[in-house]
């Protein structure tokens, strides 16, 4: 889960990209970066941290040009070093910069091929650098000078990239002096959309992860980039599109609608907000079906992303909806935090219970999903400490039992609370008196109702069925060795030692 943006404009783009990255900050809080182009000159700023902390006035003044791309990152592959902040850049051919959201499932094989056969050097552990070098190598094989490069040549390179790369990816790439390219994997797993803005001196274009960035910057949404499709915008502002995949299949990630995306975004023609409302309605129907004589006194959402589901759920149950937790908005999202102790501490820092909404009541807490269970366990305890008689939990998503391999840093299976556990066992583990999960069919229907043209979704973290069809037990074991908390903590220690050595 990262955020990408690219703009081709008639005036300097640095402020617009900064604003767009700020709007997409929820998609990544680990690092931020921007590369702009002023003719043949490139200007780069990237570092670890939030957008507001990475870009200061002196950096903004130096980011010149009417064309640029930006990125906000949280790591799913590679490490948390600032060296892996994006965009990435390669000099040959033309000077190409790339920002990427997703995960290549065959990154290790591609890396070996690039270094052995294509004689390209990979400097980091990031699959985004691999994706950039694949694109650069395919463009280089066309063999044209910069001034002869045409849109059809760029699309041919993307066609070859699709043939080589597996996994989920949405990317923007800037070819110095030529234009900006946006493309999406043949299954359309990760979201990306483009838009335009008419001005007195010509049309400007934007590519971004979510529609909310396009809307907020006062561009007009055109449409989502289709699975396998590429969009190319020249420096002069000419728009070209082409389907670059042989057999694209629309299978977007349903977890975008559960948790990742902002509720005011429209992804693949589906309103995230309306999808979450429908999730709440479906969940209420299941509660009434299983427990029609329930004794729930109040429904309380666990802020923020569960609110749209909690309100229609409360209405359907005929019970009060209340805000029982106050959120500190300066604490990042907890399920992507490294280390169990850090996540546990962060929950108490992030949320504080309003006692009068809990005392003496049977409370139904609504969450968008339950991943590790750290947040849920702490919140159940907070509700009891605030005086709740009984604490129930409803999850707007089904049990998360499998890792996501397409760009969301889901924990390893053994760190997922629902892995190899019954619903009753999960409830006991988190300390809830009762736990109810959304059914997978109801989740799919909640999203699909917004766009009937989409016949399937990537639901792999719930079902273990991976839409790319190339995920083996060996691959899952490999990512487990990279993603578990002990491995991340070791990587962080190694990076700290490296930084210390450099500074001595």
Secondary structure, DSSP 4 states (H G I P E B T S, - for coil): --EEEEEE-SS--HHHHHHHHHHTGGG--SEEEEEEEETTEEEEEEEES-HHHH--HHHHHH--SSEEEEEEE--SSS-S-GGG-S-EEE-SSS-EEEEEEEEETTHHHHHHHHHHTS-----SS-HHHHHHHHHHHHHHHH---GGG--HHHHHHHHHHHHHH--EEEEEEEEETTTEEEEEE-TT--S--EEEEEEETTEEEEEEESSHHHHHHTTPEEEEEPPTTEEEEEETT--EEEEE--SS-----BTHIIIIIS-TT-EETTEEHHHHHHHHHHHHHHHHHHH-TT----EEEE-TTTTHHHHHHHHHHHT-EEE--EEE-TTSPPSTTSSSHHHHHHHHHHHEEE-GGGTTT-EEEEEES--SSSHHHHHHHHHHHHTT-SEEEEEESS----S---SS--PPPGGGSTTTT--HHHHHHHHT-SEEEE--HHHHHHHHHTT-TT----B-HHHH---TTS---HHHHHHHHHHHSHHHHHHHHHHHHHHHHHHH-
